[in-house]
Amino acid sequence: MTDNMFSVTALPGVPAIRPGDDLIGIIIGAMSRSIGSFKDGDVLVLAQKIVSKSEGRQIALTSISPSARAKELARETGKDPRIVELILSEAQQVVRVRQDLIIVRHRLGLTLANAGIDQSNVGIGEGYGSEDQVILLPVDPDSSAATLHEGIYAATGRSVAVLIIDSIGRAWRMGTIGTAIGVAGMPALVDLRGRKDLNGRALQSSELAWADEIAAAASLAMGQANEGYPVVLVRGLPILLAKGAAADLIRPLQMDLFQ
């Protein structure tokens, strides 16, 4: 494999995840049955949903009592007031509201629709219907990624970077794209300022969202509907084994021109 080639492979055989499941053991098992063993510098990319499920972030809507504010926003948007209550509980700030949509600045610093709360593929294989269940983002995705990174090293002796990703829209583009919300074992943001371009000129403002670029590539392999591939291995990238966090990608509020 040359320096400008890498592979993106979805791992088959990952089962429906339940609260408390051993994600590290499940991933190592899926890896051994398909690709084999990990290598130093591999990047393991996980869909946010399986991390949230393993951490018990799945919530029954019947347990939620909406506040007056949630009921008001529900009338304005046509959304279930119980889901609106959960959106508000996860948000630092409500940014925009329209029919069937609430854009918030999430407590993690992300700006996204409906606080990342999702009902798709929730409840499948777990003994109950999905219509009254929702799933929230992990409490601390960077910490979740670090736990997985350290656990894989302890089990295999290999330093494998870990990304937790979700599909998030952007203010200036249509559609969603795979985006890193948790990072461990690699830099999330690479500062290229001062490096030379092909003509020898020093780069002045280039900062690369390295984790997001990998997340977008992995998201293609995962799929967005019923494909059932929530874990992807990226191999062959020149990964710098260093500390990093998805929080490094959050633009400070005072620099955010879209809010």
C-alpha positions as CSV (number, residue, x, y, z in Angstrom):
1,M,0.0,0.0,0.0
2,T,1.5,3.3,-1.1
3,D,1.4,6.5,0.9
4,N,-1.5,7.9,-1.0
5,M,-3.7,4.8,-0.7
6,F,-6.0,3.7,2.1
7,S,-8.8,1.3,2.7
8,V,-12.3,1.9,4.3
9,T,-13.9,-1.4,5.3
10,A,-17.2,-1.9,7.1
11,L,-17.1,-4.7,9.6
12,P,-19.8,-7.3,9.2
13,G,-21.5,-9.2,12.0
14,V,-21.9,-6.4,14.6
15,P,-25.1,-7.3,16.5
16,A,-27.8,-5.0,17.7
17,I,-26.3,-3.2,20.8
18,R,-28.0,-3.2,24.2
19,P,-27.2,-1.1,27.3
20,G,-24.1,-2.4,29.0
21,D,-22.8,-4.4,26.1
22,D,-19.0,-4.8,25.8
23,L,-18.3,-2.8,22.7
24,I,-14.6,-3.6,22.8
25,G,-15.2,-7.3,22.9
26,I,-17.9,-7.1,20.2
27,I,-15.6,-5.0,17.9
28,I,-12.6,-7.2,18.4
29,G,-14.7,-10.3,17.6
30,A,-16.1,-8.7,14.4
31,M,-12.6,-7.6,13.4
32,S,-11.1,-11.1,13.9
33,R,-13.9,-12.7,11.8
34,S,-13.4,-10.3,8.9
35,I,-10.2,-8.5,8.5
36,G,-8.1,-10.2,11.2
37,S,-6.0,-8.2,13.7
38,F,-5.6,-4.5,14.3
39,K,-2.4,-2.7,13.3
40,D,-0.9,0.4,14.9
41,G,-2.2,3.4,13.1
42,D,-5.6,1.9,12.2
43,V,-8.6,4.2,12.7
44,L,-11.7,2.6,14.1
45,V,-14.9,4.6,13.3
46,L,-18.1,3.9,15.2
47,A,-21.6,5.2,14.6
48,Q,-22.7,7.3,17.5
49,K,-25.9,5.3,17.9
50,I,-24.1,2.1,19.1
51,V,-22.1,4.0,21.6
52,S,-25.2,5.7,22.9
53,K,-27.0,2.4,23.2
54,S,-24.2,0.7,25.1
55,E,-24.1,3.7,27.5
56,G,-27.9,3.6,28.1
57,R,-28.8,6.8,26.3
58,Q,-31.9,5.2,24.9
59,I,-35.0,6.8,26.5
60,A,-38.7,5.9,26.5
61,L,-40.8,8.8,25.6
62,T,-43.5,7.6,28.1
63,S,-41.0,8.6,30.9
64,I,-40.9,12.3,29.8
65,S,-43.1,15.1,31.1
66,P,-42.9,18.1,28.8
67,S,-42.5,21.6,30.3
68,A,-44.5,24.6,29.3
69,R,-41.7,25.8,27.1
70,A,-41.5,22.4,25.4
71,K,-45.3,22.5,24.7
72,E,-45.0,26.0,23.3
73,L,-42.2,24.9,20.9
74,A,-44.1,21.7,20.0
75,R,-47.1,23.8,18.9
76,E,-44.8,26.0,16.8
77,T,-43.0,23.1,15.1
78,G,-45.5,20.3,15.1
79,K,-43.1,18.0,17.0
80,D,-43.9,15.7,19.8
81,P,-43.6,17.8,23.0
82,R,-41.8,15.0,24.8
83,I,-39.1,15.0,22.2
84,V,-38.9,18.8,22.4
85,E,-38.4,18.5,26.1
86,L,-35.4,16.2,25.5
87,I,-34.1,18.6,22.9
88,L,-34.2,21.5,25.4
89,S,-32.5,19.3,28.1
90,E,-29.6,18.7,25.7
91,A,-29.3,22.3,24.4
92,Q,-27.3,25.3,25.6
93,Q,-29.3,27.5,23.3
94,V,-32.1,27.3,20.7
95,V,-30.7,28.9,17.6
96,R,-33.5,28.6,15.0
97,V,-37.1,27.1,14.9
98,R,-39.3,26.2,12.0
99,Q,-41.9,23.5,11.1
100,D,-40.6,20.1,12.3
101,L,-37.1,21.4,13.1
102,I,-35.3,22.9,16.1
103,I,-31.7,24.0,15.6
104,V,-29.8,24.1,18.8
105,R,-26.3,24.7,20.2
106,H,-25.8,21.4,21.9
107,R,-24.3,21.1,25.4
108,L,-21.2,19.6,23.6
109,G,-20.8,22.8,21.5
110,L,-22.2,21.3,18.3
111,T,-24.8,23.2,16.4
112,L,-27.2,20.7,14.9
113,A,-30.8,19.8,14.3
114,N,-33.0,18.5,17.2
115,A,-30.0,18.1,19.5
116,G,-29.0,15.0,17.6
117,I,-31.9,13.1,19.1
118,D,-33.0,10.3,16.8
119,Q,-35.7,7.6,16.5
120,S,-34.4,5.7,13.5
121,N,-33.2,2.1,14.1
122,V,-34.0,2.4,17.8
123,G,-35.4,-0.6,19.6
124,I,-34.6,-3.1,16.8
125,G,-33.8,-6.5,18.3
126,E,-34.3,-5.3,21.8
127,G,-37.7,-6.6,22.6
128,Y,-39.8,-3.5,22.1
129,G,-41.1,-1.3,19.3
130,S,-39.1,1.7,18.2
131,E,-42.0,4.2,18.0
132,D,-41.8,5.3,21.7
133,Q,-38.0,5.3,22.0
134,V,-35.4,7.9,21.2
135,I,-31.7,7.9,21.5
136,L,-29.5,10.8,22.7
137,L,-25.9,11.6,22.0
138,P,-23.3,10.2,24.5
139,V,-22.8,12.3,27.6
140,D,-19.1,12.8,26.7
141,P,-18.2,11.3,23.3
142,D,-14.5,12.2,23.6
143,S,-14.4,10.3,26.9
144,S,-16.2,7.4,25.3
145,A,-13.7,7.4,22.4
146,A,-10.8,7.5,24.9
147,T,-12.2,4.5,26.8
148,L,-12.5,2.5,23.6
149,H,-9.0,3.5,22.5
150,E,-7.4,2.5,25.8
151,G,-9.5,-0.7,25.9
152,I,-8.4,-1.9,22.5
153,Y,-4.8,-1.2,23.3
154,A,-5.1,-3.2,26.6
155,A,-6.7,-6.1,24.7
156,T,-4.6,-6.2,21.6
157,G,-1.4,-4.2,22.2
158,R,-2.2,-2.0,19.2
159,S,-2.6,1.7,19.2
160,V,-5.8,2.3,17.3
161,A,-7.4,5.7,16.9
162,V,-11.1,5.9,17.6
163,L,-13.7,8.2,16.1
164,I,-17.3,8.4,17.1
165,I,-19.4,10.0,14.3
166,D,-22.8,11.2,13.6
167,S,-24.6,12.6,10.5
168,I,-24.8,16.4,10.9
169,G,-26.0,19.1,8.6
170,R,-24.1,22.3,7.8
171,A,-25.3,25.9,7.7
172,W,-24.0,26.6,4.2
173,R,-24.7,23.2,2.4
174,M,-27.6,20.9,1.8
175,G,-27.6,17.4,3.2
176,T,-25.9,15.8,6.1
177,I,-22.3,14.4,6.3
178,G,-20.4,12.1,8.7
179,T,-18.9,14.3,11.4
180,A,-16.6,13.4,14.3
181,I,-18.2,14.0,17.7
182,G,-15.7,11.9,19.7
183,V,-11.9,11.4,19.0
184,A,-9.1,9.6,20.7
185,G,-5.6,8.5,19.7
186,M,-5.1,11.0,16.9
187,P,-5.4,14.8,16.3
188,A,-8.8,15.9,15.3
189,L,-7.6,19.2,13.9
190,V,-4.2,19.5,12.0
191,D,-2.7,23.0,11.7
192,L,-0.9,23.3,8.3
193,R,-0.1,27.0,8.7
194,G,3.6,27.6,7.9
195,R,4.0,24.6,5.7
196,K,5.0,25.1,2.1
197,D,2.7,24.7,-0.9
198,L,3.9,23.3,-4.3
199,N,5.3,26.7,-5.1
200,G,7.1,27.1,-1.9
201,R,4.7,29.7,-0.4
202,A,3.9,29.3,3.3
203,L,0.3,28.4,4.0
204,Q,-1.4,31.2,6.0
205,S,-4.7,29.9,7.1
206,S,-5.0,26.1,6.5
207,E,-6.4,24.1,9.3
208,L,-7.5,20.6,8.4
209,A,-10.5,19.0,10.1
210,W,-8.7,15.6,9.8
211,A,-11.2,13.7,12.0
212,D,-14.2,15.0,10.0
213,E,-12.6,14.0,6.7
214,I,-12.1,10.5,8.0
215,A,-15.7,10.5,9.4
216,A,-17.1,11.4,6.0
217,A,-15.3,8.6,4.3
218,A,-16.3,6.1,6.9
219,S,-19.9,7.2,6.7
220,L,-20.1,6.2,3.1
221,A,-19.2,2.6,4.1
222,M,-21.7,2.6,7.0
223,G,-24.7,3.8,5.0
224,Q,-27.6,5.8,6.4
225,A,-30.6,3.5,6.4
226,N,-30.9,-0.3,6.9
227,E,-27.3,-1.3,5.9
228,G,-26.4,-2.3,9.4
229,Y,-22.7,-1.5,9.4
230,P,-22.0,0.7,12.4
231,V,-18.3,0.0,12.7
232,V,-15.7,0.8,10.0
233,L,-12.0,0.3,9.9
234,V,-9.8,2.8,8.0
235,R,-6.3,1.6,7.3
236,G,-3.3,3.1,5.6
237,L,-3.7,6.7,6.4
238,P,-0.6,8.5,7.8
239,I,-2.1,8.9,11.2
240,L,-0.1,10.8,13.8
241,L,-0.5,8.8,17.0
242,A,-1.1,11.7,19.4
243,K,-3.8,13.1,21.7
244,G,-6.7,14.8,20.2
245,A,-10.4,15.5,20.9
246,A,-13.5,16.3,18.8
247,A,-13.9,19.3,21.1
248,D,-10.9,20.8,19.3
249,L,-13.1,21.1,16.2
250,I,-15.8,23.3,17.9
251,R,-15.6,26.8,16.7
252,P,-15.6,29.2,19.7
253,L,-19.0,31.0,19.9
254,Q,-17.4,34.4,19.5
255,M,-16.0,33.3,16.1
256,D,-19.2,31.7,14.9
257,L,-20.7,33.9,12.2
258,F,-23.7,31.7,11.6
259,Q,-25.4,32.3,15.0
